[in-house]
Amino acid sequence: MKYENTLEFAKQQDSSDPLKKYRERFYFPQMNGREVVYFTGNSLGLQPKSTQDHVLKELEDWASFGVEGHFHARNPWFSYHEMFAEPVSKIVGAKPAEVVVMNQLTSNLHFLMASFYRPTKKRYKILCEYKAFPSDQYALETQAQHHGFDPADAIIEVKPREGEYIIRTEDIITAIEKNRNELELVLMGGVNYFTGQVFDMEKITAAAHSAGALAGFDLAHAVGNIKLNLHDWKVDFACWCTYKYLNSGPGCVGGAYIHERHHKPSTPRLGGWWGHDKQSRFKMEKGFNPMMTAEAWQLSNAPVVAMACHKASVEIFEEVGMEALSEKSKKLTGYLEYVIEEINSKSQAQSSKPKGNSQMLEIITPKDARGCQLSIVAHGMGKSLHDKLTAAGVIADWREPNVIRCAPVPLYNSFEDVWRFGEILEMSLRTQ
Ligand SMILES: *Cc1c(COP(=O)(O)O)cnc(C)c1O
C-alpha cells in the first residue's frame, strides 16, 4: 500500500474505511475540548456507548426480581456466561465448548496451571519468554515454589540475542529441545506486551508437544488484536483479560480456553460448584462431577454486572469479525510505521551527524510478526518527550527508559489519528 503523510490522504483513507462507523460507538476522552489521540487500547480499551445500557439492564432486573433473576432476568444469570461461548470462541479460534468467561487473567493462569503444570522430580521445568509481564513472572515463580522447586532452576527464560530486541522462534524451539527431558510446560505471551512481538504459537506448541510438554499462552495482548486459531494450533490452554483490546472495562472478567482433549473427568483441577454438572448442581450433593466443557474450570457463579460490560463489547466484535479488524489493522499500523519513518528521514536530513545507525526513532516491533502495537525506542530522549505528547493530546504509553508503545486500534482509531500523532510527535521532537 502506498501512503502519504498528509491530512488529505488520512481523511481519504478514513472515508473509504469499511469500519469507520465503529468509532462513533465508543467514548473518547477529551482534552482541551478535543478528542485525544488514544493509542493505549492495548492497556485499557475505550468504553462502548452501549455498555451502560447492558449494565443498567442487569441492575434493573436485580431490582425487579431479586434472587429470581437467576432464572427470570431477561438474560438469566444462571446461564449468563453461556452467551459468550459462541462469540468468544470466534475471537480466539476455538470451539464454543473450549472457552469460558470467568475470574480474571492471573487467577485463570493459576487455576489452569493447577491442571496443566503437574511437575515431577524429573519433569518440572517451565519455559517462558525473557521479560514476560511481571504478573506472569510472579505466577510462574510462585507456582514453582508451590511445588517445592527453586524458580532459578525450574524457570527457563528465552532471551533475545545480544543487540536484538525480539526473540527468534528458532531460539525458542532450540531451548525447548535442549530441555526436552525436564520440560513440563511452555508458557508464553501470545504477543509480548513490551515489544509487541507476536510469537509463533503453532510452531511453539508443536515443539512443546514433541518434547513431551504442554503449551499454554497468556493472550492479554493478543486477544481482539490478532487472528488466533487456538484449536487448530493444538494449544493446550490459554487465558486473557478483557479490558485491553476487548474494551470491557477496568479489571473486568477474564477468559480461558482449554483444548477439548483435556475435557474429561480425569483431568486434575481445582473445583467449585459452577464447574459441576448443571443438571445436578442444585441438588447440593457430595462428589464433584465436572462438566465436559471448559465450563468445568469455573468455580463461582458469574459476576453478572461485570459480564454485562463484556457483553456490550463482544457484540461489537461479533458484528465486525476478526478478519475485517485484522485487515484494517495492517493498513493502520503500516501507516503509523510510514509516518514514523518519514519523521526519521526528515530529522536525519536536518542532522549534522554522520549517516548510519543514527535513527532517532527505532521501531523494535517486528514487521512480519505484529498486531497493531508499535514499540518505539526514542534514542537520546527521556520522559519529557512523553510529557509533551501528553500535553498535546496524545495518550500513548511510556516505558522507562525510552520506549513509547503506540497501539492504533482498528476498531476505533482512524488514519487521521495516526496523521495527528505524527504532527504532534514531530513538533515535540523539534522542541526537545
Ligand atoms: C495486562 C496483563 C496482565 C494483567 O493481569 P491481571 O490479572 O488482569 O491484572 C497479565 N499478563 C499480561 C501478559 C498482561 O499483558
PDBQT file of the ligand as one rigid body, heavy atoms in Angstrom, charges set to zero:
ROOT
HETATM    1  C1  LIG A 501      -2.254  -6.897  31.287  1.00  0.00    +0.000 C 
HETATM    2  C2  LIG A 501      -1.559  -8.157  31.568  1.00  0.00    +0.000 A 
HETATM    3  C3  LIG A 501      -1.756  -8.851  32.774  1.00  0.00    +0.000 A 
HETATM    4  C4  LIG A 501      -2.635  -8.295  33.866  1.00  0.00    +0.000 C 
HETATM    5  O1  LIG A 501      -3.113  -9.296  34.699  1.00  0.00    +0.000 OA
HETATM    6  P1  LIG A 501      -4.474  -9.159  35.531  1.00  0.00    +0.000 P 
HETATM    7  O2  LIG A 501      -4.596 -10.454  36.222  1.00  0.00    +0.000 OA
HETATM    8  O3  LIG A 501      -5.573  -8.895  34.537  1.00  0.00    +0.000 OA
HETATM    9  O4  LIG A 501      -4.335  -7.992  36.450  1.00  0.00    +0.000 OA
HETATM   10  C5  LIG A 501      -1.095 -10.061  32.944  1.00  0.00    +0.000 A 
HETATM   11  N1  LIG A 501      -0.289 -10.566  31.983  1.00  0.00    +0.000 NA
HETATM   12  C6  LIG A 501      -0.077  -9.918  30.813  1.00  0.00    +0.000 A 
HETATM   13  C7  LIG A 501       0.805 -10.511  29.771  1.00  0.00    +0.000 C 
HETATM   14  C8  LIG A 501      -0.690  -8.687  30.586  1.00  0.00    +0.000 A 
HETATM   15  O5  LIG A 501      -0.447  -8.036  29.449  1.00  0.00    +0.000 OA
ENDROOT
TORSDOF 0
